[in-house]
Amino acid sequence: MILARPAAGLLVVACLAALTACASSDPVVAPVVRDVGDLQGATVELQVGQVLDIDTGDLAPSSYSGVVEDPAIASFTPGREEGGTTYNPGVEGLAAGTTTVVLSNEDGGIQDVTFTVEVSD
């Protein structure tokens, strides 16, 4: 019995150390969420690794495509439906700088949406 307490204490310390080793030291950066209708002519500020989540409202997220003027600064991810979950299109900041993004919608009659993304470190 006397050895059981130190052994149990050592087990707790070992488990806590193992959990601490699994934790990431990188802070989590929350996405920036914007409605597609609010992006025309806007400037969106992102940090490297941060994502702009584009809410497409009543239009299917998968109906939008995007072109990033400088793909070294930001990348476009199309919207999709997968396993019953809907994912909005987005833009991720890759490196510090400024670039233009043009969103198009395959549904006829919808004007392209052009905006600027400023990415900082």
C-alpha positions in Angstrom: 0.0 0.0 0.0 2.8 2.4 0.8 4.3 2.0 -2.7 0.9 2.4 -4.4 0.6 6.2 -3.6 4.0 7.1 -5.1 3.4 4.9 -8.1 0.0 6.5 -8.6 1.5 10.0 -8.3 4.3 9.1 -10.8 1.6 7.8 -13.2 -0.4 11.1 -13.0 2.8 13.2 -13.6 3.7 11.0 -16.5 0.2 11.3 -18.1 0.3 15.1 -17.6 3.7 15.3 -19.2 2.5 13.2 -22.2 -0.5 15.5 -22.7 1.6 18.6 -22.5 3.9 17.2 -25.2 0.9 16.8 -27.5 -0.3 20.4 -27.0 0.6 22.8 -29.8 2.5 25.9 -28.8 1.2 27.8 -31.8 -1.8 30.0 -31.1 -5.0 29.3 -32.9 -6.0 32.1 -35.2 -9.8 32.6 -35.7 -11.1 32.9 -39.2 -12.4 36.2 -40.5 -16.0 35.7 -41.7 -17.5 38.0 -44.3 -20.7 38.0 -46.4 -19.9 37.8 -50.1 -22.1 40.9 -50.6 -19.9 42.9 -48.4 -16.6 42.1 -50.2 -17.0 44.2 -53.4 -14.2 46.8 -53.2 -13.3 45.9 -49.6 -9.9 45.2 -48.1 -9.7 42.2 -45.8 -6.8 42.0 -43.4 -5.4 38.5 -42.6 -2.4 37.1 -40.8 -0.2 34.4 -42.3 -2.2 31.2 -41.8 -5.5 32.9 -41.2 -8.5 32.2 -43.4 -11.3 34.4 -44.8 -14.5 32.4 -44.6 -16.9 33.7 -47.3 -20.6 33.3 -46.4 -22.4 32.9 -49.8 -25.9 33.4 -48.3 -28.6 31.8 -50.4 -26.3 30.7 -53.2 -24.5 27.4 -53.2 -21.0 27.7 -51.8 -19.8 25.4 -54.6 -21.1 27.8 -57.2 -18.2 30.3 -56.6 -14.8 30.1 -58.1 -11.9 32.4 -57.2 -8.7 33.8 -58.8 -6.0 35.2 -56.6 -3.7 37.7 -58.4 -0.6 36.7 -56.4 -0.8 33.0 -55.3 2.4 33.4 -53.3 0.4 35.7 -50.9 -3.0 34.0 -50.7 -4.8 30.9 -51.9 -8.5 30.3 -52.8 -10.3 27.2 -51.6 -13.6 26.5 -53.3 -16.8 25.8 -51.3 -18.2 22.2 -51.2 -20.6 19.8 -49.6 -19.0 16.8 -48.0 -20.6 14.1 -45.8 -23.7 16.3 -45.1 -21.6 19.3 -44.2 -21.4 22.5 -46.2 -18.0 24.3 -46.4 -17.9 27.9 -47.5 -15.3 29.1 -50.0 -12.3 30.8 -48.5 -9.0 32.6 -48.9 -6.0 31.7 -46.8 -3.1 34.2 -46.1 0.2 32.5 -47.1 2.8 35.3 -46.9 3.0 39.0 -46.1 1.8 41.2 -48.9 -1.2 42.5 -50.7 -3.1 40.9 -53.5 -6.4 41.1 -55.4 -9.1 38.3 -55.4 -11.8 38.0 -57.9 -14.8 35.7 -57.1 -17.1 34.6 -59.9 -20.3 32.7 -59.7 -21.3 30.1 -62.3 -25.0 31.1 -61.9 -25.7 33.6 -64.7 -26.3 37.2 -64.1 -24.1 37.5 -60.9 -21.4 40.2 -61.1 -17.8 39.3 -60.2 -16.8 40.3 -56.7 -13.3 41.9 -56.5 -11.6 42.7 -53.2 -8.1 43.1 -51.7 -6.4 40.9 -49.2 -3.7 42.3 -47.0 -1.6 39.6 -45.3 0.7 40.4 -42.4 3.1 38.2 -40.4 
